[in-house]
Amino acid sequence: MARKAATKRKTRNTGSKSPAKTAARKKAAPPDPAKAREVFTQALELHRTRDFDKAADAYTQAATLDPAFAEPLINLGVLLRSQGDLAGAVTRYEAALAIQPDHAGAHYNLGNALKDSNDPAGAETHFRQALEIEPDYHTARSNLAILLKDAGKLKEAESLFDKALVAHPDNADLRNALGVILWESGRREAAIACYKRAMAAAPAMVHAPFNLANALMTIGRYDEALALYRRVIELDDGYVGAYSGMGQTLTGMGRPDEALNYLRKAQEIDPDHLDTHLGLARAYLLKGDLLAGWDEYEWRWQRVDRQPRYQDRPVWDGRKSLKGKTVLLQSEQGLGDSIQFVRYIPLLREKGATILLETQPGLMRLFQCLDGVEKIIREGTAAPDFDFRIPMLTLPKLFGTTLDNLPVQKRYLTPPPQPELRLKPAVNRALRIGIAWAGRPEHKNDHNRSVDLNRFMELTEIDGIEFRSLQKGRGESDIAKLSCATVLADCSPELFDMADTANIIDQLDLVITVDTSIAHLAAALGKAVWVLTPHAPDWRWLLNREDTPWYPTMKLLRQPSPGDWDSVFTRVKRDLEDIVRRRRNLALSAVEDRGDVIIAPSAFRFPDGRPTFRMPVPKSYLSDAGVGFLVRHETQFGGYEFPARRFIIEHLEPGDLFIDIGAHWGIFTLSAISAHPGKIKALAIEPLPDNVAHLRQWLAFNNMQNQVDVVQGAAGNGYGEGVLFANSTMGHSLVEGNMAPGAKGREIRVPIASVDDLLAARPDLQGRRTILKIDVEGVEPEVVDGAWNLVEAGLVKAIMWEKGRNYDEQERFDAMMRMADKLSRAGFRHYRFPHEQAGGPLLPWIPTNEMLNVFSVAGDIQLKTRYAKPFTPTPKVFGADRANLPPEQAIRVSEELIRRRGTDAARWGMPELLPADADIRAAAAAKYLPKSGTILDVGSGAMVLRKHIDPACGYAPIDLTPTARQTIVMDLNRGHFPDGSCAAIAALHILPYIHDINALLTRLHKAADQLVLTYPVWEEGQDRRARRALGYFNDMTADALKERLVATGWQVTGEEAAGDDLLLVCKRAG
């Protein structure tokens, strides 16, 4: 809108005659300069009153009357250029320069015509010549600068104006022209400032307020834009662009009826004004008057940059017969437009046409699925012969499309098969959602439609959802910048065209996207898609509705006011939470109800999405403490003892033996033998007869009975008999001598045998690599003794055993420690999870009063970085007594962890043990953190810092235990650290729990330029044991801490108290 676009129309041939040749044929007529000027004046008036044909004749006559008079030729060139006759215009300007080589205006206008003719080098030459002749020719300077900007020479373009402004600082024309360059270069605030300075220098100037109004309209500051357009109209009530701008602004405000009044006024002033016609098209389409909108939209072809190929070939008019005719369907504009309008192909086929489809490279493979297309042609390549062509967005006009007769299909695209793009099954039946947050930056409305990826990050905290990025091009690198790969899977490496993207989308439950081609693709695939639209949406989404007649599966979530993305994302989060809540309430819908029995699926899945096994459970047992707990955790909380089962599955190999001692109903046994179906053997030992019956039933139900030897009895260190006191299916105590003092419950006599004896009787199970799971309520030491031959043979690679309440008695605790020491001497290392339900990395086990699973691992086993569990609401972990550990025992634990250089797992797995004063430290640190970019919160704990940092910041928490879905689970004491960089790092009250402080500080130095940390400094003479009781591994004075920072490349720039900690602000040195 800043410059009036050229209007292309047919002209009669008189304008193409050479005035020099005309003069030559009239040798008898001598030059008549006075008459020439009289005719020239008449030509100017005819031109002003838009009588173009007569004006062209008059200009030609004036040039003939005085061959030395250049002005008629220049003005005739201007007229011809405005009508699209660029070649004719160039001829006239060159003729004028042959007469008057130093005519700055002729050079300037020739430069414009050459620029329109795609001859930027020639245009640049003549713009420069115009400036050499007339250094203060500001429009020539402006157009040259724009030309240089388009060529990527932004600095030279800007310097043209800077030099001129040094000599003429108050020149409003220069300021206005510089504003245009800055705006075109994307420096919007600077451009706005230029326009304002131009207005201040020349209050009566119309161009600067007009350009400023256009700028403010573009960025959604509609009320300010309207006021400026009114100012322009007050200055010049015939300024067509101001009326057109008023109309387009009102359309952008969702007021198309008011907009039409101003657009029609603009049309009265200039019936050929291109922006006005395109504004009318948008207003009509947005209000649902499609027929009027399609008519106006045909004016798009008057744009110089919007010319289709094959203009010499006829466009089908919608009336001629297409039987036996070949039609070239031409793509135009974006990928989304092509996807939306290929729906018209069946209608063309019904008319008997043979269809050639010209399309963008990224759609070639996807459109192979379309029925009725003879050949698909890559955009820009030669097409076979055809009878008619149809630009794709002209199809709705040709078929008379209204809201009542839209060609609608729920799914009209199908991606080609690509097995290599098959997604892994969603863990724990999570909702799979694809997202896209940014469109093409060159799209004129991209600044309004695209959003920052940070806005989607809050959605990743919703339980029960897996998010996948469908973003390509711009925005693709945002995932790495925000360090959010743990909560947002990046599909971009697999996406090379829209067929790849369609394959991924076809496997998702929902797509949430800004208004890009992804929205059209998902809807054309019949996939549920939520489109986040600006307050002033694209014309096709209409107004005041959440659905769209174009796509049945699309939902529109609109800004309630310009720029209000907060409300949109609040709505998205609420709607997603509702969906997840409904899915959770129906979590048991996957559980078959067979009257008195339910069939519950395993939380683990095969690659094709099937549960690895299913579990028939009588409803009468759901009230049992053990069975009820198992079913509830398996179906609602991501899986019963999921991390422990994950450990077993990760380390079993084909041909292995799994020994399940205390097998209950077989959930561990079934998980183990499903790790490599048909290739794992198991020995399941269970003392309770009722449990054994259900174990056999589960095996038979899953057709796995041939892989498992079931033993009804107890394991110990030899043959014998014991008394079992049972109080639930999982709660019982075995009495053999004094092994379980004070046992209570229903008394059952059971046989006892050692693992070694049981294997001796089963040759087919001997000699196999073995993993043991032992859950025998305090009799673990005797079971290990009874399996020692197997251990000594080097076949046992891991033993998972339960450290429960039975070991609170000193005698049993001592037996447990003897067992642990014995295993250690045999080369086993002992580990535990930081959280029994959430899992994470395995950490050294230090004996305390906690209830937990211990993993004794052979020396040749390579542990995984983490044993992941899908993030779900996590029930409270067992072992809260860890919070009440006596000081002496707490000191012993800290000293042992220092010796082993291990992390205190329980401290970070239990909220009640997280450091106090976290809110004070977070509030103090946030003052020194940047207002944008990603903040890496090292040792994030309960993520208190997140509520204190600027909302514009990305937030990446690192911790040992996942507090939220986006937590990056890592053990800093094992050297774990995420790749990539961030804006700043917060390390609040984490250093006292780190063994190698210099190594961590060095790693932080590689990741960010800025660091804010807090540390509880040690004062000379302070009791170190008191610090050990608090779990601290190190003792540093303030000076010692600063010395470490300097040694690792940091410079301390500020400090203050933050609760009981010292807060230090640091930046990279040098």
N, C-alpha and C positions, 0 to 999 in steps of 0.2 A: 504493500500500500504506500510505501515511502516514495515510489516513483510510478507514474502511470505506465502500465504495460502497453506494449504495441498491440494494435488491433489488426488482424489479418482479414482481408476481404478481396474479392476480385475487383480489378479495375480495368477500364477499357484501354485499348492499346495506344491511345494518343500519348500517354505519358511515357512511352518507351522510345519515342523518336528522339534522335540526337538533334539538339538545337543547332549545332554547327552545320550538320547536313541540310537542315531546313533553311538555314541562312544561305547556304551555297546555292540552293535551287532558286533562291530569290535574289539573284545578283542585281537585278534592276533596282531593288529597294535599298537606298542608302541608310546608314545608321541614323536612328532618331532617338537620342538619349532622353529628350523631354517626354516624348510619347511613351518610351519604355518605362519611365518612372510613373507616368500616369496609369498605365496598364498594371504595373506592379502594385500600385496602391489598391487598385480594384481587386487584384488577385488576393491580397492580404485580407480584404473584407470578405471575399467569397470563402476563403479558408476559415476565417473566424466564425462565419455563419454555417460552416460544415457543408458547403456546396462544393464537395471535393473535385468532381469532374470538371466543373467550370473553372475552379481555381487552378487545376493543373493546366488547362488550356491557356489561361491568362498568364501563368508563370512562363509557359513555353513561348507565348507571343512576346512577352517583355524581353526574354533572353534573345529572341530573334531580332527585335527592334534595336537592341544595343548589344552586340556580341562582346563588348568589353565590360558589361554589367554582370557581376558575379552573383548578386543577391537573389535574383529570381531562380537561378539554378540551385542555390543552397536551400531556399524555401521549398522548391519542388522536391528536392531530396528528402526534406523533413516530412512532406506530405506522403511521398511514396513509402518511406520507412514506416510511417504510422499505419499504412495499409498492408504491410508485410512484403512489399516489393523491395527487398534488400538490394538485389542486383541493380535495379533501376536507380535506387538512392545512391549507391556507390558511384555509378556512372555520372550522375549529376554533380556530386561533390568533387570528383576528380576533374570534371570539366570546369568547375568554378575555380579550383586551384590552378588549373592551366592558365586561367585568366589572371588570377591574383594569388600567387604562391604564398604570400605572407598573410593570408586571411585566417586569423585564429579560429573564427567560428566555423569555417569550412573544414579545417583540420579536426576540430572538436566533433563536428557532426559525422565526418567520415570515420573517426575513431569509434563512435557509437554504432554506426552501421556495420563496421568490420567486426566489432565485438559481438553483435547479434548474428553475424555470419560465421561465427566460430573461428575467427582469425584474430586471436588475442595479441599475437606479435605485431600484426599490422595496426591494430587498435592502439597498442602501447606507443608505437612510433608516432602516430598522429596526435595523440594526447600530449606527448612530450613536445612535439613541434608547436602545438597550440600554446603551451606554457612558455616556450622560448620566446614566442612572439609577444605574448601578453602574460607576464608573470603573475598578475593578480586575477587570472581567469579561474575563479574558485570552483566552478562546476567541472571544468576540465581537470583540475587538480583532484577533485572528489572522485570523478570517474576513473582517473588513472590509479588513484589509491585503491579503489574497489577492485580494479583489474589486478593490481599487484597482490591484493589480499586473496583473491581467488587463485592466484598462482602460488600462494603460500609465502609471499614476500611481505609478511605483516609488518615487520619493523620498518621497511622502506616506505610502506604505505602510511604508517603513522607518522614517520619522520617528515613526510611531505607537508603535513599539516603543522607539525611542531615548528618547523622552520618558518612557515608563513605566520604562525601565531606569535613568534618572537617579534616580528616586525609589526604585526597588527593584532595585538592581544585582545582588543575589544571588537574584532570583526565578527559579527554574528553569523555571517555566511560560513566563515571558516569553522567556527565552533559547531555549527549545525552539521556541516559536512564531516567533521571529525567524529561527531556523535554517530553518524551512519556507519563509518568504518569500525568504530569500537563495537557497535551493536553487531555488525556482521561478523566481527571477530570473537563474539561471545563474551565481551567485557561489558556486561549490561549496566552495572552500576556506574561505571565510568561514562558510558554513553548517555545515560540519564542525566548525569551531572553536566555533560557538555550541552545537552539540549537546554537545560535550565539556565546555564550561563549565556547561551545565545539569546534566550528569551529576555533575560535581564538586560542584555546589551541593546536589544532592539524589540521593545514591547509590541510594536506594530507588525512584527514579522509573523507570517503564517506558517512557514515551513517547520520551524523549530517546535512550536506547540503541537503541530500535526504529527511530527515524528515522535515527540514525547508521548502523545496520546496513543499512537500505535504501539510504542514500547510498553506502556503501562497496561494496555489491553492484553498484549501478548503474555505478560506475566501475571494476569489475573487481577490487577488493581483497577477494577472496572469503574468504580465511582469516580476515581481521579481521571480516568481516561475520558469519561463522558463530559466532565467539566471542561477539559481541554478541547475536546471537539466543539463544544458550544462556544468556547472562546474563538476558535478558528472561524466558525460561522459568523460570529459577531464582527470579526475583522474582514471577512470576505464571504458574503451570503451565497456566492456561487461556487464555492470550493467543494467540488463533488466528492473528493476523498473524505472530507469531514462528515458529510451525511452518510456516506457508505460506512465509515468507521463507527459512527453512532449506531447504525443498524447492526453491524457485526458484534459490537460490544454488548448490545442488548440481547442478541442471540446467545452470546456467551454467558449471559446472566440468566439464561433460561426464560427469556421474555420475547419469543419470536413474533408474536402478534404486534407488539410495539416496534420491534425491529423493522418489520415490513413497511411501516409508515416512512421511516427515514430512508430505507433502501429504494422505495418507489420515488421519493423526492430526488435522490441521487440519479435515478434512471431518467427522470424528467430533464435534469440538467445535462446529462451526457448519456444518451441511450446505448452507447457502445463501451461504457466504462466496465472493464473486465472484473475488477474486484466487486463491483456492485452486483453483477450477475452471479458471481460465485457466492456472494453473501446471500442473495435471494435464494439460491439453490439450497444452501445450508438451512436457512430459516424455514423454507417450505418443508424440506425433508424432516427436520427436527420436530415440526409440529404435526407431521403425519400426512401432509398434502403431497404425496409422492409424485403424482403425475406432473404437477407444476414444478416440483423439484427436479425431476429428470430432465425436463425441457431446459431449465436454466443451467443445469450441470453440463450441458453440451458446450457451453461457453469455455469450458476448460481447454478446448483445442485452440483458443486464441492466444494461449500462453506460448511464448517462443520456446520454452523448455519442455513443452508437453506435446511434441509432435510425433505421431506414430509413424512407423515405416509404411511403405507401399501407399503413399498418399495419391499416387496416380491410379490406384485401383479402387473400384466403387465400394462404398459401404452399403451393406444391405439395409434397405429402408423399412423392413418389417412387413412389406406388402407383396413384393415380387415372390414368385414361387421358388422354392428351394429344391424341388424334386430334381434329382440328377445333378445338382449343383454342389460345388465344393466351397466350403466356407473356412476362412482362416480366422480363428478366434484369438485375438491379440491380448496378451497380458498388459496390464498397466498398473502403475503405482506399486503397492507393497504385496508381500506374500499373502497377507490376510485377505486382501481384496480378491486375489486369484482364487483362494480357497472358498471365499464366500460366493463367488459368482459362477463357479463351474457347475453349480446346481442347475443352471439353465441349459446345460448340454442335452438332457433328455427332451426338452421342449424343441430344440433345434432338430434333433433326430426325428421327432414326430412329424416335422415338416419335410422330411425326406433328404436332409442335407448330409453330405459327407463332411466330417469335421476334422480340420487340422487345428491342433491346439499349440499355440506358441506360449511358452511359459518360462519362468525364471529357473536357473540351474538347480536351485535348492528344492524345487517341486517336481523335477522330471520323474524320479522314481516313484514318488507317491502317487502321481496322477496316472501311472500305468494301470491303476485299479479301475479307472473310469470306463464304464461301458460306452460304446458308441463313438469312440475317438479313433479315427483312422491312423493318425500319426501325431506324436508329440515332438515338437520342435523346440530346440534350445533358443531362448531369447537372443536375438542378434545374429542368428545364423539364417542361411537362405531357406526359404520355404518352397515346397513344390507348387506347381501352378494351381491357382484357385480362381473362383468366379467372383466371390464377395469376401470382404473382410468385415469383422465386427470387433471394435474395441470392447473389452470385457464389461466395463462399467456402463456401456450403452445398452446392454441387454435388457435391464429393467424397463427402459423407455420403449424399446422395440416391442416388448411383450405387454406393455400397458400395465405394469405392476403397481398394485395398490396394496394397502394393508389387508384387504379381503382376499386377494388372489395370489399372495406370495407362494412361490414353489417351495414347500417345506418338507424336509425329510429329516427324521431323527438321526439317521446315520447314512451318509452318502459317500464316505471315504473309508477305505480299508487298507491298512499298511501291508506291504509285502512281508511274507514270513521271514523272520530273522532270528533263528534259535539262539544265536550268540548274544542277543540282547535280552534274553529271558532274565527277569529279576529273581533274586532269591526270595523265598516266601517271607512275608512280613512276620517278624518275630512277635510271638504272643498275639497273633491276629490283629496287629495294629492297623489302624487306618492309614493307607498310603496316599500321600498328597504331594503333587508336583506344584512347584511355584516358579513364577517369573516376575521380576520386579522392574525391569528396564526394557524400553524399546530402543529403536534406532535413534541415535542422538540427532541425526539430520532431519528427523520428522519435525515439522513446524510446531507441533504441540507437545513435543516430548517432555519439555520441562514441567508441563502440567500433569502428564499421565504417568511418568516414571516415578518411582519412590526409592528410598534408600533401603538396602537389605536389612538394616537395623530394625526396621518396622516389623519385619517378619520374625525377628528373633524371639520376641515375647511369645509368639505362637508356639515356638518349639518347646516351651515349658509345659504345654498341655500333655498330660499323660495319654498314652494309647495312640499316638500318631507318629508315623515315620515320614519325614519330609525329604523330598528329592528336588534338586535344582534342575530346571529345564532351561536355564539361562545360557545363551550363547552371545558371543561378541562382547559388547559393552556390558559391564557388570559381572562378567564371567570370573574375574579375579577377585571379586568382593569376598568370596568364601575364604580365601587364604588371608586376605587383609583382616577379616574379623575373627580368624582362628575358630571358625564354627563348623569345621568338617565333621565333628563328632555328632552334631545334631542335624546336619544338612548334607545329605549325600550328593555329591557333585556328579551329575550324569554327563556333563559337557564333553569329557574325553571320548565318549561313545557316540556323540551326535555330530554327524557330518552333513546331514541334509534333513529335510522335514520328514522323510520316510523313517529315519532313525528315531526322530523325536516322536513320531506317531506310534511307533512300536512301544516306546516307554510309556507314553500316555495311555495306551490301550490297556496297560497292566495296573493302572492307578485307580483309586477309588474316587478321587476328586482332583481338580486342578484349580488353583487360585492364582490369578495373574492380573497384572495391569492390562490396559487395552493394547495388546500386541497381537501378532499373528498366532501366538500360542493359544489365545482365546478362540480364534476362529478354528484352528486345527482341532482342539479338544471338542468343541461343539460339533464340528463336522464328523467327528468319530462317534458322536452320540454319548460322549462322556460328560458327567456332571462337571460344570465349570462355573466358578464365581469370578466375575470380572469387576475389578475395582476401577471405577470411572471418576474422572474429575467432575466438578459441579457442572461445568459446561461440557457435555460429552460429545463424542463424535456423532454425526447426524444419524447414523444407523441405529443408535440406541434410544432415540426418541426421548420423551420427558415423562417424569412422574410415574414410572412403572419399574418393577424389579424384574420383569420378564422381557423377552424380546420376541417379536413374531418371526424373526429370522432363524432362531435356534431354540428348539423346545427344551433343551437341557441346560440352558444358560440362565444364571441368576446375576442381576446387576446390583452392585453395592455402590451407591453414589455418595459423593461428598455432599453433605447438607448445605454447605456454603463454600465459596471458593477457597481452595487450599486446605480444607479441613480433613486431612487424612487421619487425624486422631480418632474422630468419630467413626470413620470407616473401619479402622482396625479394631476399635472397641467392639463394634458389631461383629466383625469376623471372629474375634476371639470368643465372644459370647455364643455365636452360632456353632462354632466348632466344639466348644465345651458341652453344648446341648447334645450334639451328635455323639460325642464320646460318652456322655452320661447315659444316653439311651442304649448305646452299644454295651456299656458296662452293666446296665440293668438287665440287658439281654445276654450277659456273658454266658449264662447257662443255656442259652438257646442252642448253642453248639452241643450241649449235653442232651442226648436223646432221653426222652422220658418214656420208659417202657413199663408203666404201671408202678410196681413195687421196686423197680430198679432204674437207676440212671446210668447212662453210658457217657463218661467224661473223657474228653480228648487230652492227650499229653500236650504240655506246653512246648515240647520240642517238635520240630517239623522236618519232613523230608524236603528236598529241593523243589518238588512239585507242589508243596503246600499241604500235603496230607500229614496229619499227626503221626508221629513215629509209632504210637500204639494208643489203644483206647482201654478204659478201665470200667468194667461193670461194678457198680456199687449199690447194694441194697439201701433203700431210703432209711430203713430202720437203723443203719449204722452211721448216718450223718450226725447223730447226736453223740457218737463216741468221740472222746477228746482227740484221739489220734487220727481216725478216719476223717472226721469233720475238718480238722486242721489241714490235712493233706489235700482234700478236695477243694477247700476254700482257697488255699494258696496256689494250687495248680490251675484253677480256672479264673481267679480274680486278681492275683498278685504276681503274675508272671511266671509262676512255677514253684513247686515245692522244693526247697533246698536246691534251687537252680544253679548257683555257683558251684556247689559240690558236685552235682551231676555233670556240669559243664567240664570240670576238671577231669572227671573219669572219662568222659567221651573224648576229650582232646588228647588224652594220653594212651588210650587203647589202640592197638594195631590189629589188623587181620591175623587170626590164628591165636590171639591172646585168650587167657582165662580170667574171668572176673569171679571173685569169691565174695558173696554177699552174706555176711554173718550178722544175723538179726535182720532178716530180709523183709519182715512184715508181710505186706501183700505183694511186694515185688516191684515197687516203682523204680528202685535203683537197678535191679536186675534187668527189667525191661528196657530202661534207658541205655544200659551198657550193651546189651546184645543188639540194640537198634543202631549202635554207632557204625557198625559194618554188617548189615543184614546178612545172616547166614554164615558169617565168618568169625563169630565170637562164641566161645563156650562159657557157661556159667555154672557155678555151684552155689545154690541158694540154701542157707541153713536158717531155720526158724523153729523156735521151741513150741509156740502155741498151736495146737491142732487146728483151731478155727482159722487162724491166720494162714496156715499151710493150705487149707481148703480153698481159701480165696486166692492165694498165690497161684495154685494150680489152675483155678478158673481163669485168672487173668492171662496166664500163659496160653491156655487152650483157646481163649477168646481171640487172641492175636495170632494163633497158629505158630507159636514159638516154643511149644512144649518140648520139641526134640532138641533144642539148643541148651536146655537147662536140666541139671540133676538137682532135684529137690530133696532135702533131708529134713525130716521132722525131728528136731532135737536141738540140743545146745552144743556150742563149741567150748572147749576148755583145753587143759594141758594133758588130757589122757581120757581113757574110757572111764565111765562111771554113771551115776544117777544123781539128779538133783531135784530140789523142790523149787518150783516157780511160783512166786506170788504175783498174780496179775491183777492190775486195777484198771487197765484199758488195753486196747489192742496194741498200743505202743509202750505202755508203762508197765514194767514188770521187773522183779528182782529174782535172781537165781541164787539159791542157797546151796553151797557145797562146803561143809565145814563152816568157817567164819567169813566167807566171801562177801556176804551182804547182811550185815547186822541190822536189826530193827526192821526187816522187810515185813510189809503188810500186803494183804490182798487175797484173792481167790487162790487156793493152793492147788498146784498141778505138778505131778511127778513127771520128769522128762529125762531121756537118756542124754548122756554127755559123751562127746568124742573129740579128739583133736583134729585139726585140719590135716596134719601130716597123715594120720591114720585114715581119714576119709579119702584122701588122694591115693593112698597106697592101694585102696580097693577099687580104684577107677583109673585103669591104665590109660584110657583115652584122654584123660585130663592132665596127665603127667608131662613134664618137660616143657610146659608152655610158659611164655612170658606172662606174668600175673600181676593184677591189681586187686588189693583187698579193701573191703569196706567193713568196719567192725563197729557195731552199735549194740552193745550187750550190757548196758547199765552198770558199768563199774567193773566188769570182769575182763576188760581188754588185755591187761597184762598176762592173764592165764591163756587167753586165746593166742596171743603172740608167741608165748612159750610153746604152745602146741603146734605152731606153724614154723618152728625155727629151722627144721630141716629144709623147708622150702626157701626160707630167707637165706640160709647159708649156701644154698645152691646158686644164689645170685639171680633167681627167677623173679623175685618180688621187686617191682619197680616203684610201687607206691602203696602206702597203707593209710587209708582215711579212717580215723578213729575218733569217737566222741569223748570229750572230757566233760562229764556231767556232774550232777550234785553228789553222786556216790563218792567222789574224790574229795569231798569236804572233810571226811574223816581222815585223821592223820595217817592211820595204817594204810588205807587205800591210796592216799596221796603218795606215800613213800613207795608203794608198789608201782604206781604210775611212773614215778621218777626213775625207778630202777629199769622199767621197760624202756623209757625214753633214752636213758644212758646206754642201754644195751643196743638199741637200734643205732644210736649215734656211733658207737664203736664199730658197727657193721657198715658204716658209710652213709647212713641216712641223715638227712637234714630235716628239721621240723619247722613247719610253716602254719600260718593261719590267715584267714581273710580279715580285713579290717571291719567288715560287716557281714554277718552270716547270710543275710537275705540279698544284699546288694552286690556282694562279691567285690571284685577289683583285683589288684595285684596281690599275690601271696607274699606275706611278710614273716620275718622270723618269729617263732612262737616263744614267748617267755611265760613260764608257769605263773598263773595268778588264780584268783578265785572265780574266774569267768567260766561260763558254760559255752562251749564252742566245739567245732570240729578241728582236729589237728591233722595235718597232712605230712606224713613222714615219707620223704621222697629220696629215692636212691640217687647216688652221686652222678649217674650218667643221664639223668633226666633233665632236659632243658625246659625250664619253666616259661610259660607265656608271660608277656608283659602284663596282661590282665585277663581275667576270666569273666567276660562281660555277661551281664544280665540286662534284658530290655528294661528301660527305665519305667517303673510303675510305682503307684503308691506303695511304700514299703512299711510293713508292720514293724512295731517296736522290736528291736533285737533282744534276744536273750542276753543275760549277763550284766544287768544294770548294777550289780554289786561292785563292778569295777570302779564305779564312782566313789565307793566308800572304802577303797583300799587303805589299810593302815599306813601311816607315814613311813615306817621302817620297810614295809614291803614295797611301797612305791619307790623308795630310794633304791632298793635292790633291783627292781624292774628297770629303772633308768640306767643303773650301772651296768646291768647285763646288756641292755640295748646299746650302750656306748661301746661295750666290749665287742659286740657283734656288728656294730654300725648299722643297726636296724631301726625301723620306724615303729613308734608306739601305735600299733594298729587300733587298739581299743579306744585310745584318746580321740582319734579322728572319726571313728565309727559311731560314737555316742554323743548326741547333742549336749547332754548334761555335762560332758567333759570339755566342751569347746571353751577356749579362753574367755574370761570375763572382759567387760569393757570394750567389746568389739565395736559397738556403736560409736563410742567416743573416738576410738582410733580411726574408724572409717570417715566420720565427719571431719576430723582434722586433716586426714590425707586428701580428701576430695577437693579441698581448697587449692591444692597444688597440682591437681591433675588437669590435663587439657580438656577443652570443651568439645572436641571432636576426635574422631579416630577410635581405635580399639584400645580398651584398658584391659591388660592381662592381670587378673587377680590371683596371685600365687599363694596358695593356702587359703582358699576362699571360704572354707567353713560353711556357715549358714548364709553366705553371700550378702552380708550386711552392707558391704560397700556399694552394691548395685543401686540401692535406693538413694545414695548420696551423690553419685556422679551425674554429669549432665545427661539429660535424656537423648541428646544427639550422639552420644558415644556408644560404640559397640562394647559389649562386655563379654569377656572370655574367662570363666573361672577354672582354676586348676586345683584339684584336691584329690585326696586319697579315696574318698567316698563320694558318690554322685548325690549331691543335694538336689540337683535339677537335671533335666535331660541334657542341657548343654555343658554340664561339667566335664572337663577334660580330666579323666581319671589317670593319675600318674603317681609314682613314688619318687619324690625328689631325691631321697637318699640312695636310690639306685641309679641316679643319673638320668632319669626320665625327664624329657622336656619337649614341648611341641616345636615343630619347625615353623619358620616364617618370622615375621616381625610385627610390631605393634607400635602404637603411639606412645604408650607409657606402661610401666609395670608398678603395681602396688604389691609390696611384700610385707604385710602387716602381721607382726607377732609370729612370724614363721621361722626366723633364723635361730631362735633358741632350741629348736627341735631338729636342726640340721647338723650333720657330722662334718661334712667338708664344705665349710662356708665359702671359701675362696672359689671352689669349683662352681658353686651355684651363682655367686656374684659375677663370675666370668661369663656364665651362660646367659644371665640376665643382660649383661653388657652387649652381647651379640644380638639380642632381640629387640632392644628399644634404646632411644636416646635419653629417656627420662625414667627415673626410679624414685619412688617414695616408699620408705620402709619405716617400721617401728621395731624397737628392740628393748627388752627390759634390762637395762645395763646393770652390770655387777660393780659394786663399790668395794674398794679395798677393805678387807676385814669382814665382809659379809659372809655368812655361813653358806658354804657351797652345798652342804647337804640339804638345806632348806630349798635350794633351787632344784636339786635332784628330786625332792619330794613333789615339786611342781611339774616334773617331767622334763626339765631343761637339760640339754646335753652339753652346753658350753657356758662359759662365763667370760664376758668381755666388758671392759670399761668403755666409756664413750670414746676415749682416744684410741683404744685398740680397735674398735669397730671402724672408726674413720680411717685408720691406717690400712685396714683390709680393703676398704672401698677404694682408696687411692691406689693400692697395689693391683687392683683388678680393673683399673681404667676409669673409675668414677671420680667426679669432682663434687664435693658437698657444697651446696649453695644456700642452704637454710636449715634451721632446726627449731624445734619447739617441743614442749611436753604434750603427750597425748595419753591421758590417764596416767598409769604407772610406767608407760613406755617413753623412750626418747624417739621422736619423729625426726628423720633426716630426709631432706630433699636433695636429690642428686641428678647430675647430668653427665653425659659422656665427656670425659676430659679432652681438651683439644678440639 
